Amino acid sequence: RCSRDWSSDVYSSDLIGTAALKDTAWRDQVQQRLARDACRLDDLLTRARLRVVGGTKLFRLGEGAVAPALFERLGQAGIFVRRFEENTFRLRFGLPPDEEAWRRLAAALEGELQ
């Protein structure tokens, strides 16, 4: 039985989030890293024959005839992307969280090209 007081965790999270957002140097650094990572993901998707048709600094939307097969291949590699039922030629990719995830994604995308 869980008797944890969740309200204190929410309060702590709010304090941490507020402090982080007030740290303009940290916020600027994160924004720059996200922009670089979005460009890096765009490059990977383009090399995998997907056209980047939208996104944010956290997600990129790729479109192409290879998308259905790519969706299957990535899933088999344990890499989850969002497929759109209304347009199966589109996939949404989140930014990989670390270098190992970047390597796994690059390897899976390059395997699709072979």
Summary of the structure (lengths in Angstrom):
residues: 114
radius of gyration: 17.9
end to end distance: 51.9
largest distance: 53.5
contacts: 284
relative contact order: 0.13
helix: 58%
strand: 18%
